[in-house]
């Protein structure tokens, strides 16, 4: 069965900073994953990570592109 043709409602990325920038020369993991939620009525893309190298980190790029940003401070 081809699961790529199935739409999903939620795409979750845990430790996005550790993902490769390009997946099999098809695009970034967030681009490919978010294409899967395009057919959803209420699509949700959840991205989380510990930032790594400033300026090259995928979670930093995702945060700068997002209209929503949540920051938690743990005491």
mmJSON file of the N, C-alpha and C atoms, coordinates in Angstrom:
{"data_MODEL":{"atom_site":{
"group_PDB":["ATOM","ATOM","ATOM","ATOM","ATOM","ATOM","ATOM","ATOM","ATOM","ATOM","ATOM","ATOM","ATOM","ATOM","ATOM","ATOM","ATOM","ATOM","ATOM","ATOM","ATOM","ATOM","ATOM","ATOM","ATOM","ATOM","ATOM","ATOM","ATOM","ATOM","ATOM","ATOM","ATOM","ATOM","ATOM","ATOM","ATOM","ATOM","ATOM","ATOM","ATOM","ATOM","ATOM","ATOM","ATOM","ATOM","ATOM","ATOM","ATOM","ATOM","ATOM","ATOM","ATOM","ATOM","ATOM","ATOM","ATOM","ATOM","ATOM","ATOM","ATOM","ATOM","ATOM","ATOM","ATOM","ATOM","ATOM","ATOM","ATOM","ATOM","ATOM","ATOM","ATOM","ATOM","ATOM","ATOM","ATOM","ATOM","ATOM","ATOM","ATOM","ATOM","ATOM","ATOM","ATOM","ATOM","ATOM","ATOM","ATOM","ATOM","ATOM","ATOM","ATOM","ATOM","ATOM","ATOM","ATOM","ATOM","ATOM","ATOM","ATOM","ATOM","ATOM","ATOM","ATOM","ATOM","ATOM","ATOM","ATOM","ATOM","ATOM","ATOM","ATOM","ATOM","ATOM","ATOM","ATOM","ATOM","ATOM","ATOM","ATOM","ATOM","ATOM","ATOM","ATOM","ATOM","ATOM","ATOM","ATOM","ATOM","ATOM","ATOM","ATOM","ATOM","ATOM","ATOM","ATOM","ATOM","ATOM","ATOM","ATOM","ATOM","ATOM","ATOM","ATOM","ATOM","ATOM","ATOM","ATOM","ATOM","ATOM","ATOM","ATOM","ATOM","ATOM","ATOM","ATOM","ATOM","ATOM","ATOM","ATOM","ATOM","ATOM","ATOM","ATOM","ATOM","ATOM","ATOM","ATOM","ATOM","ATOM","ATOM","ATOM","ATOM","ATOM","ATOM","ATOM","ATOM","ATOM","ATOM","ATOM","ATOM","ATOM","ATOM","ATOM","ATOM","ATOM","ATOM","ATOM","ATOM","ATOM","ATOM","ATOM","ATOM","ATOM","ATOM","ATOM","ATOM","ATOM","ATOM","ATOM","ATOM","ATOM","ATOM","ATOM","ATOM","ATOM","ATOM","ATOM","ATOM","ATOM","ATOM","ATOM","ATOM","ATOM","ATOM","ATOM","ATOM","ATOM","ATOM","ATOM","ATOM","ATOM","ATOM","ATOM"],
"id":[1,2,3,4,5,6,7,8,9,10,11,12,13,14,15,16,17,18,19,20,21,22,23,24,25,26,27,28,29,30,31,32,33,34,35,36,37,38,39,40,41,42,43,44,45,46,47,48,49,50,51,52,53,54,55,56,57,58,59,60,61,62,63,64,65,66,67,68,69,70,71,72,73,74,75,76,77,78,79,80,81,82,83,84,85,86,87,88,89,90,91,92,93,94,95,96,97,98,99,100,101,102,103,104,105,106,107,108,109,110,111,112,113,114,115,116,117,118,119,120,121,122,123,124,125,126,127,128,129,130,131,132,133,134,135,136,137,138,139,140,141,142,143,144,145,146,147,148,149,150,151,152,153,154,155,156,157,158,159,160,161,162,163,164,165,166,167,168,169,170,171,172,173,174,175,176,177,178,179,180,181,182,183,184,185,186,187,188,189,190,191,192,193,194,195,196,197,198,199,200,201,202,203,204,205,206,207,208,209,210,211,212,213,214,215,216,217,218,219,220,221,222,223,224,225],
"type_symbol":["N","C","C","N","C","C","N","C","C","N","C","C","N","C","C","N","C","C","N","C","C","N","C","C","N","C","C","N","C","C","N","C","C","N","C","C","N","C","C","N","C","C","N","C","C","N","C","C","N","C","C","N","C","C","N","C","C","N","C","C","N","C","C","N","C","C","N","C","C","N","C","C","N","C","C","N","C","C","N","C","C","N","C","C","N","C","C","N","C","C","N","C","C","N","C","C","N","C","C","N","C","C","N","C","C","N","C","C","N","C","C","N","C","C","N","C","C","N","C","C","N","C","C","N","C","C","N","C","C","N","C","C","N","C","C","N","C","C","N","C","C","N","C","C","N","C","C","N","C","C","N","C","C","N","C","C","N","C","C","N","C","C","N","C","C","N","C","C","N","C","C","N","C","C","N","C","C","N","C","C","N","C","C","N","C","C","N","C","C","N","C","C","N","C","C","N","C","C","N","C","C","N","C","C","N","C","C","N","C","C","N","C","C","N","C","C","N","C","C","N","C","C","N","C","C"],
"label_atom_id":["N","CA","C","N","CA","C","N","CA","C","N","CA","C","N","CA","C","N","CA","C","N","CA","C","N","CA","C","N","CA","C","N","CA","C","N","CA","C","N","CA","C","N","CA","C","N","CA","C","N","CA","C","N","CA","C","N","CA","C","N","CA","C","N","CA","C","N","CA","C","N","CA","C","N","CA","C","N","CA","C","N","CA","C","N","CA","C","N","CA","C","N","CA","C","N","CA","C","N","CA","C","N","CA","C","N","CA","C","N","CA","C","N","CA","C","N","CA","C","N","CA","C","N","CA","C","N","CA","C","N","CA","C","N","CA","C","N","CA","C","N","CA","C","N","CA","C","N","CA","C","N","CA","C","N","CA","C","N","CA","C","N","CA","C","N","CA","C","N","CA","C","N","CA","C","N","CA","C","N","CA","C","N","CA","C","N","CA","C","N","CA","C","N","CA","C","N","CA","C","N","CA","C","N","CA","C","N","CA","C","N","CA","C","N","CA","C","N","CA","C","N","CA","C","N","CA","C","N","CA","C","N","CA","C","N","CA","C","N","CA","C","N","CA","C","N","CA","C","N","CA","C","N","CA","C","N","CA","C","N","CA","C"],
"label_alt_id":[null,null,null,null,null,null,null,null,null,null,null,null,null,null,null,null,null,null,null,null,null,null,null,null,null,null,null,null,null,null,null,null,null,null,null,null,null,null,null,null,null,null,null,null,null,null,null,null,null,null,null,null,null,null,null,null,null,null,null,null,null,null,null,null,null,null,null,null,null,null,null,null,null,null,null,null,null,null,null,null,null,null,null,null,null,null,null,null,null,null,null,null,null,null,null,null,null,null,null,null,null,null,null,null,null,null,null,null,null,null,null,null,null,null,null,null,null,null,null,null,null,null,null,null,null,null,null,null,null,null,null,null,null,null,null,null,null,null,null,null,null,null,null,null,null,null,null,null,null,null,null,null,null,null,null,null,null,null,null,null,null,null,null,null,null,null,null,null,null,null,null,null,null,null,null,null,null,null,null,null,null,null,null,null,null,null,null,null,null,null,null,null,null,null,null,null,null,null,null,null,null,null,null,null,null,null,null,null,null,null,null,null,null,null,null,null,null,null,null,null,null,null,null,null,null],
"label_comp_id":["UNK","UNK","UNK","UNK","UNK","UNK","UNK","UNK","UNK","UNK","UNK","UNK","UNK","UNK","UNK","UNK","UNK","UNK","UNK","UNK","UNK","UNK","UNK","UNK","UNK","UNK","UNK","UNK","UNK","UNK","UNK","UNK","UNK","UNK","UNK","UNK","UNK","UNK","UNK","UNK","UNK","UNK","UNK","UNK","UNK","UNK","UNK","UNK","UNK","UNK","UNK","UNK","UNK","UNK","UNK","UNK","UNK","UNK","UNK","UNK","UNK","UNK","UNK","UNK","UNK","UNK","UNK","UNK","UNK","UNK","UNK","UNK","UNK","UNK","UNK","UNK","UNK","UNK","UNK","UNK","UNK","UNK","UNK","UNK","UNK","UNK","UNK","UNK","UNK","UNK","UNK","UNK","UNK","UNK","UNK","UNK","UNK","UNK","UNK","UNK","UNK","UNK","UNK","UNK","UNK","UNK","UNK","UNK","UNK","UNK","UNK","UNK","UNK","UNK","UNK","UNK","UNK","UNK","UNK","UNK","UNK","UNK","UNK","UNK","UNK","UNK","UNK","UNK","UNK","UNK","UNK","UNK","UNK","UNK","UNK","UNK","UNK","UNK","UNK","UNK","UNK","UNK","UNK","UNK","UNK","UNK","UNK","UNK","UNK","UNK","UNK","UNK","UNK","UNK","UNK","UNK","UNK","UNK","UNK","UNK","UNK","UNK","UNK","UNK","UNK","UNK","UNK","UNK","UNK","UNK","UNK","UNK","UNK","UNK","UNK","UNK","UNK","UNK","UNK","UNK","UNK","UNK","UNK","UNK","UNK","UNK","UNK","UNK","UNK","UNK","UNK","UNK","UNK","UNK","UNK","UNK","UNK","UNK","UNK","UNK","UNK","UNK","UNK","UNK","UNK","UNK","UNK","UNK","UNK","UNK","UNK","UNK","UNK","UNK","UNK","UNK","UNK","UNK","UNK","UNK","UNK","UNK","UNK","UNK","UNK"],
"label_asym_id":["A","A","A","A","A","A","A","A","A","A","A","A","A","A","A","A","A","A","A","A","A","A","A","A","A","A","A","A","A","A","A","A","A","A","A","A","A","A","A","A","A","A","A","A","A","A","A","A","A","A","A","A","A","A","A","A","A","A","A","A","A","A","A","A","A","A","A","A","A","A","A","A","A","A","A","A","A","A","A","A","A","A","A","A","A","A","A","A","A","A","A","A","A","A","A","A","A","A","A","A","A","A","A","A","A","A","A","A","A","A","A","A","A","A","A","A","A","A","A","A","A","A","A","A","A","A","A","A","A","A","A","A","A","A","A","A","A","A","A","A","A","A","A","A","A","A","A","A","A","A","A","A","A","A","A","A","A","A","A","A","A","A","A","A","A","A","A","A","A","A","A","A","A","A","A","A","A","A","A","A","A","A","A","A","A","A","A","A","A","A","A","A","A","A","A","A","A","A","A","A","A","A","A","A","A","A","A","A","A","A","A","A","A","A","A","A","A","A","A","A","A","A","A","A","A"],
"label_entity_id":["1","1","1","1","1","1","1","1","1","1","1","1","1","1","1","1","1","1","1","1","1","1","1","1","1","1","1","1","1","1","1","1","1","1","1","1","1","1","1","1","1","1","1","1","1","1","1","1","1","1","1","1","1","1","1","1","1","1","1","1","1","1","1","1","1","1","1","1","1","1","1","1","1","1","1","1","1","1","1","1","1","1","1","1","1","1","1","1","1","1","1","1","1","1","1","1","1","1","1","1","1","1","1","1","1","1","1","1","1","1","1","1","1","1","1","1","1","1","1","1","1","1","1","1","1","1","1","1","1","1","1","1","1","1","1","1","1","1","1","1","1","1","1","1","1","1","1","1","1","1","1","1","1","1","1","1","1","1","1","1","1","1","1","1","1","1","1","1","1","1","1","1","1","1","1","1","1","1","1","1","1","1","1","1","1","1","1","1","1","1","1","1","1","1","1","1","1","1","1","1","1","1","1","1","1","1","1","1","1","1","1","1","1","1","1","1","1","1","1","1","1","1","1","1","1"],
"label_seq_id":[1,1,1,2,2,2,3,3,3,4,4,4,5,5,5,6,6,6,7,7,7,8,8,8,9,9,9,10,10,10,11,11,11,12,12,12,13,13,13,14,14,14,15,15,15,16,16,16,17,17,17,18,18,18,19,19,19,20,20,20,21,21,21,22,22,22,23,23,23,24,24,24,25,25,25,26,26,26,27,27,27,28,28,28,29,29,29,30,30,30,31,31,31,32,32,32,33,33,33,34,34,34,35,35,35,36,36,36,37,37,37,38,38,38,39,39,39,40,40,40,41,41,41,42,42,42,43,43,43,44,44,44,45,45,45,46,46,46,47,47,47,48,48,48,49,49,49,50,50,50,51,51,51,52,52,52,53,53,53,54,54,54,55,55,55,56,56,56,57,57,57,58,58,58,59,59,59,60,60,60,61,61,61,62,62,62,63,63,63,64,64,64,65,65,65,66,66,66,67,67,67,68,68,68,69,69,69,70,70,70,71,71,71,72,72,72,73,73,73,74,74,74,75,75,75],
"pdbx_PDB_ins_code":[null,null,null,null,null,null,null,null,null,null,null,null,null,null,null,null,null,null,null,null,null,null,null,null,null,null,null,null,null,null,null,null,null,null,null,null,null,null,null,null,null,null,null,null,null,null,null,null,null,null,null,null,null,null,null,null,null,null,null,null,null,null,null,null,null,null,null,null,null,null,null,null,null,null,null,null,null,null,null,null,null,null,null,null,null,null,null,null,null,null,null,null,null,null,null,null,null,null,null,null,null,null,null,null,null,null,null,null,null,null,null,null,null,null,null,null,null,null,null,null,null,null,null,null,null,null,null,null,null,null,null,null,null,null,null,null,null,null,null,null,null,null,null,null,null,null,null,null,null,null,null,null,null,null,null,null,null,null,null,null,null,null,null,null,null,null,null,null,null,null,null,null,null,null,null,null,null,null,null,null,null,null,null,null,null,null,null,null,null,null,null,null,null,null,null,null,null,null,null,null,null,null,null,null,null,null,null,null,null,null,null,null,null,null,null,null,null,null,null,null,null,null,null,null,null],
"Cartn_x":[0.841,0.0,0.887,0.49,1.264,0.732,1.461,1.012,1.262,2.096,2.344,1.098,0.178,-1.024,-2.079,-1.868,-2.822,-2.531,-3.562,-3.406,-3.5,-2.757,-2.803,-3.228,-3.629,-4.055,-2.928,-1.965,-0.89,0.454,1.401,2.791,3.609,4.299,5.089,6.566,7.369,8.818,9.477,10.058,10.751,12.249,12.944,14.377,14.66,13.956,14.077,15.5,16.252,17.625,18.516,18.14,18.953,18.596,17.531,17.128,18.104,18.228,19.005,18.296,19.069,18.478,17.686,18.106,17.46,17.258,16.051,15.725,15.692,16.674,16.772,16.564,17.094,17.025,15.592,14.657,13.253,12.829,13.601,13.265,13.521,13.247,13.46,12.412,12.705,11.733,10.426,10.5,9.269,8.449,9.108,8.391,7.668,8.369,7.773,6.656,6.885,5.864,4.634,4.841,3.709,2.908,3.511,2.754,1.704,1.999,1.064,-0.18,-0.095,-1.244,-2.066,-1.691,-2.422,-3.885,-4.212,-5.587,-6.447,-5.867,-6.599,-7.506,-8.619,-9.516,-8.855,-8.21,-7.495,-6.055,-5.199,-3.817,-3.037,-2.16,-1.339,0.079,1.047,2.456,3.12,3.575,4.176,5.671,6.462,7.917,8.559,9.438,10.136,11.559,12.452,13.845,14.668,15.855,16.874,17.729,17.842,18.632,20.088,20.698,22.111,22.925,23.468,24.354,23.529,23.787,23.043,23.239,22.129,22.176,22.022,22.227,22.091,21.07,20.504,19.607,18.194,17.616,16.276,15.194,15.351,14.323,14.369,15.548,15.669,14.975,15.183,14.542,13.026,12.565,11.126,10.49,11.181,10.652,10.553,11.535,11.504,10.408,10.028,8.988,7.58,7.462,6.154,5.485,4.16,3.45,3.181,3.426,3.184,4.488,4.71,5.934,5.624,6.002,5.819,7.175,7.452,8.711,8.373,8.999,8.77,10.051,9.937,11.075,10.845,11.758,11.643,12.521,11.929,12.684,13.135],
"Cartn_y":[-1.18,0.0,1.245,2.255,3.484,4.499,4.713,5.637,7.09,7.364,8.741,9.4,8.622,9.208,9.521,9.082,9.314,10.65,11.466,12.722,12.454,13.214,13.121,14.481,14.536,15.792,16.503,15.733,16.308,15.792,16.71,16.341,16.807,15.887,16.222,16.006,16.973,16.9,17.052,15.983,16.016,16.077,16.973,17.214,17.536,18.531,18.954,19.363,19.889,20.316,19.152,17.933,16.763,16.174,16.658,16.145,16.617,15.834,16.263,17.439,18.329,19.48,19.08,18.009,17.578,16.064,15.62,14.198,13.647,12.823,12.167,13.137,14.342,15.398,15.755,15.564,15.907,17.161,17.592,18.79,18.602,19.659,19.615,18.718,18.184,17.317,18.041,19.328,20.058,20.305,20.569,20.745,19.457,18.332,17.046,16.646,16.832,16.475,17.349,18.642,19.561,19.371,18.815,18.478,17.411,16.533,15.462,15.996,17.162,17.686,18.686,18.922,19.886,19.51,18.241,17.811,17.793,18.1,18.052,19.272,19.082,20.194,21.145,20.6,21.398,20.9,21.26,20.773,21.382,20.578,21.054,20.533,21.445,21.095,21.483,20.489,20.722,20.469,21.479,21.375,21.722,20.856,21.092,20.589,21.224,20.804,21.627,21.147,21.925,22.546,23.88,24.516,24.071,24.021,23.639,24.821,24.765,25.807,26.987,28.175,29.379,29.677,29.953,30.297,29.12,27.896,26.721,25.727,26.023,25.1,25.149,23.985,23.928,24.442,24.243,24.728,26.254,26.838,28.296,28.856,28.201,28.61,28.462,27.344,27.105,28.145,28.513,29.51,30.881,31.227,32.539,32.62,31.491,31.464,31.372,30.983,30.732,32.015,32.131,33.265,33.074,31.865,31.559,31.103,31.531,31.144,30.99,29.852,29.626,29.338,29.986,29.761,29.422,28.368,27.931,28.086,28.639,28.778,27.844,26.93,25.966,26.43,26.539,27.009,25.845],
"Cartn_z":[0.0,0.0,0.0,-0.746,-0.835,0.175,1.254,2.29,1.922,0.915,0.502,-0.067,-0.597,-1.181,-0.118,1.115,2.197,2.876,3.07,3.793,5.289,6.048,7.503,8.043,9.308,9.924,10.656,11.167,11.974,11.484,11.341,11.063,12.262,12.907,14.089,13.827,14.206,14.018,15.385,15.882,17.168,16.903,17.57,17.356,15.891,15.386,13.993,13.633,14.576,14.303,13.887,14.23,13.889,12.52,11.892,10.581,9.509,8.433,7.271,6.607,5.964,5.276,4.039,3.373,2.136,2.195,1.943,1.985,0.562,0.24,-1.066,-2.224,-2.093,-3.114,-3.502,-2.559,-2.813,-2.066,-1.09,-0.338,1.144,1.888,3.335,3.985,5.166,5.84,6.163,6.51,6.813,5.552,4.432,3.164,2.786,2.86,2.492,3.448,4.748,5.736,5.643,5.423,5.341,4.056,3.021,1.81,2.126,3.096,3.469,4.171,4.824,5.567,4.753,3.5,2.674,2.473,2.427,2.204,3.453,4.593,5.858,6.025,6.718,7.02,8.012,9.045,10.037,10.152,9.214,9.258,10.417,10.998,12.115,11.925,11.938,11.835,13.151,13.902,15.215,15.111,15.464,15.34,16.673,17.113,18.366,18.275,19.019,18.987,19.96,20.22,20.902,19.806,19.749,18.692,18.726,17.543,17.43,16.927,15.727,15.213,14.693,15.256,14.865,13.377,12.707,11.293,10.346,10.837,9.973,10.517,11.655,12.344,11.748,11.479,10.89,11.834,13.134,14.061,14.137,14.02,13.989,12.736,11.608,10.355,10.457,11.016,11.163,12.083,13.159,14.096,13.44,12.616,11.966,10.897,10.307,9.274,9.855,11.117,11.715,12.211,12.031,12.61,14.11,14.627,16.042,16.684,17.923,18.618,20.099,20.674,22.106,22.731,23.833,24.535,25.985,26.489,27.859,28.656,29.845,30.748,31.932,32.144,33.225,34.373,35.537,36.704,37.548],
"occupancy":[1.0,1.0,1.0,1.0,1.0,1.0,1.0,1.0,1.0,1.0,1.0,1.0,1.0,1.0,1.0,1.0,1.0,1.0,1.0,1.0,1.0,1.0,1.0,1.0,1.0,1.0,1.0,1.0,1.0,1.0,1.0,1.0,1.0,1.0,1.0,1.0,1.0,1.0,1.0,1.0,1.0,1.0,1.0,1.0,1.0,1.0,1.0,1.0,1.0,1.0,1.0,1.0,1.0,1.0,1.0,1.0,1.0,1.0,1.0,1.0,1.0,1.0,1.0,1.0,1.0,1.0,1.0,1.0,1.0,1.0,1.0,1.0,1.0,1.0,1.0,1.0,1.0,1.0,1.0,1.0,1.0,1.0,1.0,1.0,1.0,1.0,1.0,1.0,1.0,1.0,1.0,1.0,1.0,1.0,1.0,1.0,1.0,1.0,1.0,1.0,1.0,1.0,1.0,1.0,1.0,1.0,1.0,1.0,1.0,1.0,1.0,1.0,1.0,1.0,1.0,1.0,1.0,1.0,1.0,1.0,1.0,1.0,1.0,1.0,1.0,1.0,1.0,1.0,1.0,1.0,1.0,1.0,1.0,1.0,1.0,1.0,1.0,1.0,1.0,1.0,1.0,1.0,1.0,1.0,1.0,1.0,1.0,1.0,1.0,1.0,1.0,1.0,1.0,1.0,1.0,1.0,1.0,1.0,1.0,1.0,1.0,1.0,1.0,1.0,1.0,1.0,1.0,1.0,1.0,1.0,1.0,1.0,1.0,1.0,1.0,1.0,1.0,1.0,1.0,1.0,1.0,1.0,1.0,1.0,1.0,1.0,1.0,1.0,1.0,1.0,1.0,1.0,1.0,1.0,1.0,1.0,1.0,1.0,1.0,1.0,1.0,1.0,1.0,1.0,1.0,1.0,1.0,1.0,1.0,1.0,1.0,1.0,1.0,1.0,1.0,1.0,1.0,1.0,1.0,1.0,1.0,1.0,1.0,1.0,1.0],
"B_iso_or_equiv":[0.0,0.0,0.0,0.0,0.0,0.0,0.0,0.0,0.0,0.0,0.0,0.0,0.0,0.0,0.0,0.0,0.0,0.0,0.0,0.0,0.0,0.0,0.0,0.0,0.0,0.0,0.0,0.0,0.0,0.0,0.0,0.0,0.0,0.0,0.0,0.0,0.0,0.0,0.0,0.0,0.0,0.0,0.0,0.0,0.0,0.0,0.0,0.0,0.0,0.0,0.0,0.0,0.0,0.0,0.0,0.0,0.0,0.0,0.0,0.0,0.0,0.0,0.0,0.0,0.0,0.0,0.0,0.0,0.0,0.0,0.0,0.0,0.0,0.0,0.0,0.0,0.0,0.0,0.0,0.0,0.0,0.0,0.0,0.0,0.0,0.0,0.0,0.0,0.0,0.0,0.0,0.0,0.0,0.0,0.0,0.0,0.0,0.0,0.0,0.0,0.0,0.0,0.0,0.0,0.0,0.0,0.0,0.0,0.0,0.0,0.0,0.0,0.0,0.0,0.0,0.0,0.0,0.0,0.0,0.0,0.0,0.0,0.0,0.0,0.0,0.0,0.0,0.0,0.0,0.0,0.0,0.0,0.0,0.0,0.0,0.0,0.0,0.0,0.0,0.0,0.0,0.0,0.0,0.0,0.0,0.0,0.0,0.0,0.0,0.0,0.0,0.0,0.0,0.0,0.0,0.0,0.0,0.0,0.0,0.0,0.0,0.0,0.0,0.0,0.0,0.0,0.0,0.0,0.0,0.0,0.0,0.0,0.0,0.0,0.0,0.0,0.0,0.0,0.0,0.0,0.0,0.0,0.0,0.0,0.0,0.0,0.0,0.0,0.0,0.0,0.0,0.0,0.0,0.0,0.0,0.0,0.0,0.0,0.0,0.0,0.0,0.0,0.0,0.0,0.0,0.0,0.0,0.0,0.0,0.0,0.0,0.0,0.0,0.0,0.0,0.0,0.0,0.0,0.0,0.0,0.0,0.0,0.0,0.0,0.0],
"pdbx_formal_charge":[null,null,null,null,null,null,null,null,null,null,null,null,null,null,null,null,null,null,null,null,null,null,null,null,null,null,null,null,null,null,null,null,null,null,null,null,null,null,null,null,null,null,null,null,null,null,null,null,null,null,null,null,null,null,null,null,null,null,null,null,null,null,null,null,null,null,null,null,null,null,null,null,null,null,null,null,null,null,null,null,null,null,null,null,null,null,null,null,null,null,null,null,null,null,null,null,null,null,null,null,null,null,null,null,null,null,null,null,null,null,null,null,null,null,null,null,null,null,null,null,null,null,null,null,null,null,null,null,null,null,null,null,null,null,null,null,null,null,null,null,null,null,null,null,null,null,null,null,null,null,null,null,null,null,null,null,null,null,null,null,null,null,null,null,null,null,null,null,null,null,null,null,null,null,null,null,null,null,null,null,null,null,null,null,null,null,null,null,null,null,null,null,null,null,null,null,null,null,null,null,null,null,null,null,null,null,null,null,null,null,null,null,null,null,null,null,null,null,null,null,null,null,null,null,null],
"auth_seq_id":[1,1,1,2,2,2,3,3,3,4,4,4,5,5,5,6,6,6,7,7,7,8,8,8,9,9,9,10,10,10,11,11,11,12,12,12,13,13,13,14,14,14,15,15,15,16,16,16,17,17,17,18,18,18,19,19,19,20,20,20,21,21,21,22,22,22,23,23,23,24,24,24,25,25,25,26,26,26,27,27,27,28,28,28,29,29,29,30,30,30,31,31,31,32,32,32,33,33,33,34,34,34,35,35,35,36,36,36,37,37,37,38,38,38,39,39,39,40,40,40,41,41,41,42,42,42,43,43,43,44,44,44,45,45,45,46,46,46,47,47,47,48,48,48,49,49,49,50,50,50,51,51,51,52,52,52,53,53,53,54,54,54,55,55,55,56,56,56,57,57,57,58,58,58,59,59,59,60,60,60,61,61,61,62,62,62,63,63,63,64,64,64,65,65,65,66,66,66,67,67,67,68,68,68,69,69,69,70,70,70,71,71,71,72,72,72,73,73,73,74,74,74,75,75,75],
"auth_comp_id":["UNK","UNK","UNK","UNK","UNK","UNK","UNK","UNK","UNK","UNK","UNK","UNK","UNK","UNK","UNK","UNK","UNK","UNK","UNK","UNK","UNK","UNK","UNK","UNK","UNK","UNK","UNK","UNK","UNK","UNK","UNK","UNK","UNK","UNK","UNK","UNK","UNK","UNK","UNK","UNK","UNK","UNK","UNK","UNK","UNK","UNK","UNK","UNK","UNK","UNK","UNK","UNK","UNK","UNK","UNK","UNK","UNK","UNK","UNK","UNK","UNK","UNK","UNK","UNK","UNK","UNK","UNK","UNK","UNK","UNK","UNK","UNK","UNK","UNK","UNK","UNK","UNK","UNK","UNK","UNK","UNK","UNK","UNK","UNK","UNK","UNK","UNK","UNK","UNK","UNK","UNK","UNK","UNK","UNK","UNK","UNK","UNK","UNK","UNK","UNK","UNK","UNK","UNK","UNK","UNK","UNK","UNK","UNK","UNK","UNK","UNK","UNK","UNK","UNK","UNK","UNK","UNK","UNK","UNK","UNK","UNK","UNK","UNK","UNK","UNK","UNK","UNK","UNK","UNK","UNK","UNK","UNK","UNK","UNK","UNK","UNK","UNK","UNK","UNK","UNK","UNK","UNK","UNK","UNK","UNK","UNK","UNK","UNK","UNK","UNK","UNK","UNK","UNK","UNK","UNK","UNK","UNK","UNK","UNK","UNK","UNK","UNK","UNK","UNK","UNK","UNK","UNK","UNK","UNK","UNK","UNK","UNK","UNK","UNK","UNK","UNK","UNK","UNK","UNK","UNK","UNK","UNK","UNK","UNK","UNK","UNK","UNK","UNK","UNK","UNK","UNK","UNK","UNK","UNK","UNK","UNK","UNK","UNK","UNK","UNK","UNK","UNK","UNK","UNK","UNK","UNK","UNK","UNK","UNK","UNK","UNK","UNK","UNK","UNK","UNK","UNK","UNK","UNK","UNK","UNK","UNK","UNK","UNK","UNK","UNK"],
"auth_asym_id":["A","A","A","A","A","A","A","A","A","A","A","A","A","A","A","A","A","A","A","A","A","A","A","A","A","A","A","A","A","A","A","A","A","A","A","A","A","A","A","A","A","A","A","A","A","A","A","A","A","A","A","A","A","A","A","A","A","A","A","A","A","A","A","A","A","A","A","A","A","A","A","A","A","A","A","A","A","A","A","A","A","A","A","A","A","A","A","A","A","A","A","A","A","A","A","A","A","A","A","A","A","A","A","A","A","A","A","A","A","A","A","A","A","A","A","A","A","A","A","A","A","A","A","A","A","A","A","A","A","A","A","A","A","A","A","A","A","A","A","A","A","A","A","A","A","A","A","A","A","A","A","A","A","A","A","A","A","A","A","A","A","A","A","A","A","A","A","A","A","A","A","A","A","A","A","A","A","A","A","A","A","A","A","A","A","A","A","A","A","A","A","A","A","A","A","A","A","A","A","A","A","A","A","A","A","A","A","A","A","A","A","A","A","A","A","A","A","A","A","A","A","A","A","A","A"],
"auth_atom_id":["N","CA","C","N","CA","C","N","CA","C","N","CA","C","N","CA","C","N","CA","C","N","CA","C","N","CA","C","N","CA","C","N","CA","C","N","CA","C","N","CA","C","N","CA","C","N","CA","C","N","CA","C","N","CA","C","N","CA","C","N","CA","C","N","CA","C","N","CA","C","N","CA","C","N","CA","C","N","CA","C","N","CA","C","N","CA","C","N","CA","C","N","CA","C","N","CA","C","N","CA","C","N","CA","C","N","CA","C","N","CA","C","N","CA","C","N","CA","C","N","CA","C","N","CA","C","N","CA","C","N","CA","C","N","CA","C","N","CA","C","N","CA","C","N","CA","C","N","CA","C","N","CA","C","N","CA","C","N","CA","C","N","CA","C","N","CA","C","N","CA","C","N","CA","C","N","CA","C","N","CA","C","N","CA","C","N","CA","C","N","CA","C","N","CA","C","N","CA","C","N","CA","C","N","CA","C","N","CA","C","N","CA","C","N","CA","C","N","CA","C","N","CA","C","N","CA","C","N","CA","C","N","CA","C","N","CA","C","N","CA","C","N","CA","C","N","CA","C","N","CA","C","N","CA","C","N","CA","C","N","CA","C"],
"pdbx_PDB_model_num":[1,1,1,1,1,1,1,1,1,1,1,1,1,1,1,1,1,1,1,1,1,1,1,1,1,1,1,1,1,1,1,1,1,1,1,1,1,1,1,1,1,1,1,1,1,1,1,1,1,1,1,1,1,1,1,1,1,1,1,1,1,1,1,1,1,1,1,1,1,1,1,1,1,1,1,1,1,1,1,1,1,1,1,1,1,1,1,1,1,1,1,1,1,1,1,1,1,1,1,1,1,1,1,1,1,1,1,1,1,1,1,1,1,1,1,1,1,1,1,1,1,1,1,1,1,1,1,1,1,1,1,1,1,1,1,1,1,1,1,1,1,1,1,1,1,1,1,1,1,1,1,1,1,1,1,1,1,1,1,1,1,1,1,1,1,1,1,1,1,1,1,1,1,1,1,1,1,1,1,1,1,1,1,1,1,1,1,1,1,1,1,1,1,1,1,1,1,1,1,1,1,1,1,1,1,1,1,1,1,1,1,1,1,1,1,1,1,1,1,1,1,1,1,1,1]
}}}
